[in-house]
């Protein structure tokens, strides 16, 4: 039994597994490895910085001829940046966190698939109105920035709303069991982030990869402390899930104090620049507890999909 879904049919890929476009993690090497493994790789391009696009798209196209895409932050990008991505002719552009409407027409006019990540049903309705080809329903278990809805009830709610538009599940998925669950919920596949951080191709440091492998789900927390400390203009409704560290513990529940303390914020930035994991954010979701080692991203794609097939077979056998 092959896992054929609307996602695999849309992009002509082998497995319904998509790499989350994690900023500072999902570069060209990781995206290419996921695509080469039969999934769909996305570069995390943030606001669409020209140098980043030149570098990482160059790495990616040197390593794969299979379908790939670029992820942008809707709140941080602009039309010029979107058009720079369009010029590179990816198979898909994903817009996350904010209103995709100002940029949707540029993507659609170029005959590029538009993916929109959503964290509420209101966002999902807006994305559908903008013409999204695929919705990504992100639950609060996800690492990095996101909303508060739980993946398990949120995904089917978006599936019901989306009708014939495929939906991917995101948040807390790291293995074949999670992918199988997403498919049962009506999703056409899964967008996976944290699990792909612990791969040989991810951009993170060896120390961060080790911290992810050794962490458990209880070692993550969602907060605005990191964004306040680095004076990042992330919209307040999207908090960030990272591994806990001493800086977060120190300022837990004291966000207003931190916002008023320029010395503490500078201390944070100095430590983060040194790579001090007591301050530097290690983006990680609750699925971190399911990770027990580094792996090749290309191999991981096939293993997750193959394990999902086995889970579905066993479930069908029990129910039959």
NUTORTOR-624905 format. One record per residue (C-alpha): x, y, z; chain; residue in three letters. Coordinates in Angstrom, 1 decimal, m for minus. Layout:
N
SITE        X        Y        Z   c     r
SITE        X        Y        Z   A   ALA
...
//
This chain:
320
SITE        X        Y        Z   c     r
SITE      0.0      0.0      0.0   A   UNK
SITE      1.4      3.4     m1.1   A   UNK
SITE      0.4      6.5      0.7   A   UNK
SITE     m1.2      8.4     m2.2   A   UNK
SITE     m2.9     11.6     m1.3   A   UNK
SITE     m3.9     14.9     m2.8   A   UNK
SITE     m0.5     16.2     m1.8   A   UNK
SITE      1.5     13.5     m3.5   A   UNK
SITE     m0.7     13.9     m6.6   A   UNK
SITE     m0.4     17.7     m6.7   A   UNK
SITE      3.4     17.7     m6.6   A   UNK
SITE      4.2     14.3     m8.0   A   UNK
SITE      6.1     13.2     m4.9   A   UNK
SITE      6.4      9.8     m3.3   A   UNK
SITE      5.5     10.5      0.3   A   UNK
SITE      3.0     12.9      1.9   A   UNK
SITE      5.7     14.6      4.0   A   UNK
SITE      6.6     18.2      3.8   A   UNK
SITE      9.4     20.0      5.5   A   UNK
SITE      8.4     23.0      7.7   A   UNK
SITE     10.2     26.1      6.4   A   UNK
SITE     12.0     26.8      9.7   A   UNK
SITE     14.1     30.0      9.6   A   UNK
SITE     17.7     29.3     10.4   A   UNK
SITE     17.1     25.6     10.2   A   UNK
SITE     15.6     24.7      6.8   A   UNK
SITE     18.3     25.8      4.3   A   UNK
SITE     18.9     24.5      0.8   A   UNK
SITE     20.7     21.3      1.9   A   UNK
SITE     17.9     20.2      4.2   A   UNK
SITE     15.2     21.1      1.7   A   UNK
SITE     17.0     19.3     m1.1   A   UNK
SITE     17.5     16.2      1.1   A   UNK
SITE     13.7     16.0      1.9   A   UNK
SITE     12.8     16.4     m1.7   A   UNK
SITE     15.4     13.8     m2.8   A   UNK
SITE     13.9     11.5     m0.1   A   UNK
SITE     10.5     11.7     m1.9   A   UNK
SITE      8.9     14.4      0.3   A   UNK
SITE      8.7     18.1     m0.4   A   UNK
SITE     11.4     20.4      0.9   A   UNK
SITE     10.8     24.1      1.8   A   UNK
SITE     13.5     26.6      2.4   A   UNK
SITE     12.7     28.9      5.4   A   UNK
SITE     13.3     32.4      3.9   A   UNK
SITE     11.8     34.6      6.6   A   UNK
SITE     11.0     38.0      5.0   A   UNK
SITE     12.7     37.0      1.7   A   UNK
SITE     16.2     38.4      2.1   A   UNK
SITE     18.0     38.5     m1.2   A   UNK
SITE     21.3     37.1      0.0   A   UNK
SITE     19.6     34.3      1.8   A   UNK
SITE     17.6     33.3     m1.2   A   UNK
SITE     20.7     33.5     m3.5   A   UNK
SITE     22.7     31.3     m1.1   A   UNK
SITE     20.1     28.7     m0.1   A   UNK
SITE     18.3     28.3     m3.4   A   UNK
SITE     21.7     27.9     m5.0   A   UNK
SITE     22.5     25.1     m2.6   A   UNK
SITE     19.2     23.4     m3.2   A   UNK
SITE     19.2     23.5     m7.0   A   UNK
SITE     22.7     22.0     m7.0   A   UNK
SITE     21.4     19.0     m5.0   A   UNK
SITE     18.0     18.2     m6.4   A   UNK
SITE     15.8     18.5     m9.5   A   UNK
SITE     12.7     17.4     m7.6   A   UNK
SITE      9.9     19.7     m6.6   A   UNK
SITE     10.7     22.2     m3.8   A   UNK
SITE      9.4     25.4     m2.3   A   UNK
SITE     10.1     28.5     m0.2   A   UNK
SITE      8.4     29.6      2.9   A   UNK
SITE      7.9     33.3      3.7   A   UNK
SITE      6.5     35.1      6.8   A   UNK
SITE      3.4     37.1      5.7   A   UNK
SITE      3.9     39.8      8.4   A   UNK
SITE      7.6     40.3      7.6   A   UNK
SITE      7.7     40.1      3.8   A   UNK
SITE      6.7     42.5      1.0   A   UNK
SITE      5.6     42.2     m2.6   A   UNK
SITE      9.2     42.7     m4.0   A   UNK
SITE     10.4     39.8     m1.9   A   UNK
SITE      7.6     37.6     m3.0   A   UNK
SITE      8.4     38.4     m6.6   A   UNK
SITE     12.1     37.6     m6.0   A   UNK
SITE     11.0     34.1     m4.9   A   UNK
SITE      8.6     33.8     m7.9   A   UNK
SITE     11.5     34.4    m10.2   A   UNK
SITE     13.2     31.3     m8.9   A   UNK
SITE     10.3     29.2    m10.1   A   UNK
SITE      9.7     27.0     m7.0   A   UNK
SITE      6.8     24.5     m7.2   A   UNK
SITE      5.2     26.2     m4.2   A   UNK
SITE      5.4     29.3     m2.0   A   UNK
SITE      4.1     29.0      1.5   A   UNK
SITE      2.9     32.1      3.5   A   UNK
SITE      2.6     31.9      7.2   A   UNK
SITE      1.6     34.2     10.1   A   UNK
SITE     m0.3     37.1      8.8   A   UNK
SITE     m2.6     38.0      6.0   A   UNK
SITE     m1.6     36.3      2.7   A   UNK
SITE     m4.0     38.3      0.6   A   UNK
SITE     m1.5     41.1     m0.5   A   UNK
SITE      0.8     38.5     m2.0   A   UNK
SITE     m1.5     35.7     m3.2   A   UNK
SITE     m2.2     37.1     m6.7   A   UNK
SITE      1.5     37.4     m7.5   A   UNK
SITE      1.9     33.7     m6.6   A   UNK
SITE     m1.2     32.5     m8.4   A   UNK
SITE     m0.5     34.6    m11.5   A   UNK
SITE      2.9     32.8    m11.9   A   UNK
SITE      1.1     29.4    m11.8   A   UNK
SITE      2.9     28.5     m8.6   A   UNK
SITE      1.1     26.6     m5.9   A   UNK
SITE      0.1     28.7     m2.9   A   UNK
SITE      0.3     27.1      0.5   A   UNK
SITE     m0.9     29.1      3.6   A   UNK
SITE     m0.3     28.1      7.1   A   UNK
SITE     m3.1     28.9      9.5   A   UNK
SITE     m3.6     28.8     13.3   A   UNK
SITE     m7.3     29.5     13.5   A   UNK
SITE    m10.4     28.8     11.5   A   UNK
SITE    m10.7     32.5     10.7   A   UNK
SITE     m7.3     32.4      9.2   A   UNK
SITE     m8.2     29.3      7.3   A   UNK
SITE    m11.3     31.1      5.8   A   UNK
SITE     m9.2     34.1      4.8   A   UNK
SITE     m6.6     31.8      3.1   A   UNK
SITE     m9.3     30.1      1.1   A   UNK
SITE    m10.7     33.5      0.0   A   UNK
SITE     m7.1     34.4     m1.1   A   UNK
SITE     m7.0     31.3     m3.3   A   UNK
SITE     m4.8     29.0     m1.4   A   UNK
SITE     m4.2     25.6     m3.1   A   UNK
SITE     m3.2     24.0      0.2   A   UNK
SITE     m3.9     24.9      3.9   A   UNK
SITE     m1.5     23.9      6.7   A   UNK
SITE     m3.3     23.6      9.9   A   UNK
SITE     m0.7     24.2     12.6   A   UNK
SITE     m1.5     23.2     16.2   A   UNK
SITE      0.0     24.7     19.3   A   UNK
SITE      2.3     21.7     19.9   A   UNK
SITE      4.5     22.9     17.1   A   UNK
SITE      7.9     24.3     17.6   A   UNK
SITE      8.7     27.9     16.8   A   UNK
SITE      6.0     30.5     16.4   A   UNK
SITE      2.4     29.5     16.3   A   UNK
SITE     m1.1     29.7     17.8   A   UNK
SITE     m2.8     28.0     20.7   A   UNK
SITE     m5.1     25.4     19.1   A   UNK
SITE     m4.4     21.7     19.7   A   UNK
SITE     m3.5     19.8     16.5   A   UNK
SITE     m5.9     16.9     17.1   A   UNK
SITE     m9.2     19.0     17.2   A   UNK
SITE     m7.9     21.7     14.9   A   UNK
SITE     m7.0     19.7     11.8   A   UNK
SITE    m10.4     18.2     11.2   A   UNK
SITE    m12.0     21.6     11.8   A   UNK
SITE     m9.9     23.0      9.0   A   UNK
SITE    m10.5     19.9      6.8   A   UNK
SITE    m14.3     20.5      7.2   A   UNK
SITE    m13.9     24.1      6.3   A   UNK
SITE    m11.6     23.6      3.4   A   UNK
SITE    m13.8     21.2      1.4   A   UNK
SITE    m11.9     20.1     m1.7   A   UNK
SITE     m8.7     22.1     m0.8   A   UNK
SITE     m6.1     19.7      0.7   A   UNK
SITE     m5.0     20.3      4.3   A   UNK
SITE     m1.7     19.4      5.9   A   UNK
SITE     m1.4     18.7      9.6   A   UNK
SITE      1.4     20.4     11.6   A   UNK
SITE      2.4     20.4     15.2   A   UNK
SITE      3.6     17.5     17.3   A   UNK
SITE      4.2     15.1     14.4   A   UNK
SITE      7.6     13.3     14.3   A   UNK
SITE      7.0      9.7     13.2   A   UNK
SITE      4.8      7.4     11.2   A   UNK
SITE      2.2      7.3     13.9   A   UNK
SITE      1.7     11.0     13.7   A   UNK
SITE      1.5     11.0      9.9   A   UNK
SITE     m1.0      8.1     10.1   A   UNK
SITE     m3.1     10.1     12.6   A   UNK
SITE     m3.0     13.2     10.4   A   UNK
SITE     m4.3     11.1      7.4   A   UNK
SITE     m7.1      9.6      9.5   A   UNK
SITE     m8.1     13.2     10.6   A   UNK
SITE     m8.6     13.9      6.9   A   UNK
SITE     m5.3     15.6      6.1   A   UNK
SITE     m3.5     15.0      2.9   A   UNK
SITE     m0.1     14.8      4.7   A   UNK
SITE      2.0     16.3      7.4   A   UNK
SITE      4.3     19.4      7.6   A   UNK
SITE      7.1     18.3     10.0   A   UNK
SITE      9.6     20.6     11.6   A   UNK
SITE     11.2     19.6     14.9   A   UNK
SITE     12.1     16.0     13.7   A   UNK
SITE     14.0     17.4     10.8   A   UNK
SITE     16.1     19.7     13.1   A   UNK
SITE     17.8     16.5     14.3   A   UNK
SITE     19.2     15.7     10.9   A   UNK
SITE     22.6     15.9      9.4   A   UNK
SITE     21.5     18.6      6.9   A   UNK
SITE     19.9     21.1      9.3   A   UNK
SITE     21.5     24.4      9.8   A   UNK
SITE     21.5     24.3     13.6   A   UNK
SITE     24.7     23.8     15.6   A   UNK
SITE     25.8     20.4     16.9   A   UNK
SITE     25.1     21.7     20.5   A   UNK
SITE     21.5     22.5     19.6   A   UNK
SITE     21.0     19.2     17.8   A   UNK
SITE     22.3     17.4     20.9   A   UNK
SITE     19.9     19.4     23.1   A   UNK
SITE     16.9     18.4     20.9   A   UNK
SITE     17.9     14.7     21.0   A   UNK
SITE     18.2     14.8     24.7   A   UNK
SITE     15.0     16.8     25.5   A   UNK
SITE     11.6     15.6     26.4   A   UNK
SITE      8.2     17.3     25.6   A   UNK
SITE      8.1     18.8     29.1   A   UNK
SITE     11.3     20.7     28.3   A   UNK
SITE      9.5     23.0     25.8   A   UNK
SITE      7.4     26.0     26.6   A   UNK
SITE      5.5     28.6     24.6   A   UNK
SITE      6.1     32.3     25.4   A   UNK
SITE      6.9     35.8     24.2   A   UNK
SITE     10.1     36.2     26.2   A   UNK
SITE     12.5     35.5     23.4   A   UNK
SITE     10.8     38.0     21.1   A   UNK
SITE     10.8     40.7     23.7   A   UNK
SITE     14.4     40.1     24.6   A   UNK
SITE     15.6     40.3     20.9   A   UNK
SITE     13.2     43.1     20.2   A   UNK
SITE     11.6     41.2     17.4   A   UNK
SITE      8.4     42.6     15.9   A   UNK
SITE      6.6     39.3     15.7   A   UNK
SITE      2.8     39.7     16.1   A   UNK
SITE      1.9     39.1     19.8   A   UNK
SITE     m0.7     36.4     18.9   A   UNK
SITE      2.0     34.1     17.7   A   UNK
SITE      4.0     33.0     20.7   A   UNK
SITE      7.2     30.8     20.3   A   UNK
SITE      7.8     27.3     21.5   A   UNK
SITE     11.4     26.6     22.4   A   UNK
SITE     13.4     24.4     24.7   A   UNK
SITE     13.5     25.9     28.2   A   UNK
SITE     16.7     27.6     29.3   A   UNK
SITE     17.8     29.6     32.3   A   UNK
SITE     17.0     33.0     30.6   A   UNK
SITE     13.3     31.9     30.1   A   UNK
SITE     13.2     30.6     33.7   A   UNK
SITE     14.5     33.9     35.0   A   UNK
SITE     11.9     36.0     33.1   A   UNK
SITE      8.9     33.7     33.3   A   UNK
SITE      5.9     35.9     34.1   A   UNK
SITE      8.0     39.0     34.0   A   UNK
SITE      7.6     40.0     30.4   A   UNK
SITE      6.6     43.6     31.1   A   UNK
SITE      9.8     44.0     33.3   A   UNK
SITE     11.9     42.6     30.5   A   UNK
SITE     10.4     44.9     28.0   A   UNK
SITE     11.4     47.9     30.2   A   UNK
SITE     14.9     46.6     31.0   A   UNK
SITE     17.3     47.5     28.2   A   UNK
SITE     20.3     46.1     30.1   A   UNK
SITE     18.8     42.7     30.4   A   UNK
SITE     17.8     42.7     26.7   A   UNK
SITE     21.4     43.6     25.7   A   UNK
SITE     22.8     40.9     28.0   A   UNK
SITE     20.5     38.4     26.2   A   UNK
SITE     21.6     39.5     22.8   A   UNK
SITE     25.3     39.3     23.7   A   UNK
SITE     24.9     35.8     25.1   A   UNK
SITE     22.8     34.6     22.1   A   UNK
SITE     25.4     36.0     19.7   A   UNK
SITE     28.0     33.8     21.5   A   UNK
SITE     25.8     30.8     21.0   A   UNK
SITE     25.1     30.4     24.7   A   UNK
SITE     22.3     27.9     25.0   A   UNK
SITE     21.3     29.4     28.3   A   UNK
SITE     19.9     32.2     26.2   A   UNK
SITE     19.9     31.3     22.6   A   UNK
SITE     16.5     29.9     21.5   A   UNK
SITE     16.4     26.3     20.4   A   UNK
SITE     13.1     26.1     18.5   A   UNK
SITE     11.4     22.8     19.3   A   UNK
SITE      7.9     21.4     19.5   A   UNK
SITE      6.4     18.8     21.8   A   UNK
SITE      7.4     16.0     19.4   A   UNK
SITE     10.9     16.5     20.6   A   UNK
SITE     10.3     13.7     23.1   A   UNK
SITE     10.0     11.2     20.2   A   UNK
SITE     13.5     12.0     18.8   A   UNK
SITE     16.3      9.7     19.8   A   UNK
SITE     19.1     10.5     17.4   A   UNK
SITE     20.4     12.3     14.3   A   UNK
SITE     19.4     10.9     11.0   A   UNK
SITE     19.7     11.6      7.3   A   UNK
SITE     16.7     13.7      6.2   A   UNK
SITE     16.3     11.8      3.0   A   UNK
SITE     16.1      8.5      4.9   A   UNK
SITE     13.8      9.9      7.5   A   UNK
SITE     11.2     10.9      4.9   A   UNK
SITE     10.8      7.3      3.7   A   UNK
SITE     10.9      5.8      7.2   A   UNK
SITE      8.1      8.1      8.4   A   UNK
SITE      6.0      7.3      5.4   A   UNK
SITE      6.7      3.6      5.6   A   UNK
SITE      6.0      3.4      9.3   A   UNK
SITE      2.7      5.3      8.7   A   UNK
SITE      1.7      2.6      6.1   A   UNK
SITE      2.4     m0.1      8.7   A   UNK
SITE      0.3      1.7     11.4   A   UNK
SITE     m2.6      2.1      9.0   A   UNK
SITE     m2.4     m1.6      8.0   A   UNK
SITE     m2.4     m2.7     11.6   A   UNK
SITE     m5.3     m0.5     12.4   A   UNK
SITE     m7.3     m1.8      9.4   A   UNK
SITE     m6.5     m5.4     10.5   A   UNK
SITE     m7.8     m4.7     14.1   A   UNK
SITE    m10.9     m3.0     12.8   A   UNK
SITE    m11.6     m5.7     10.2   A   UNK
//
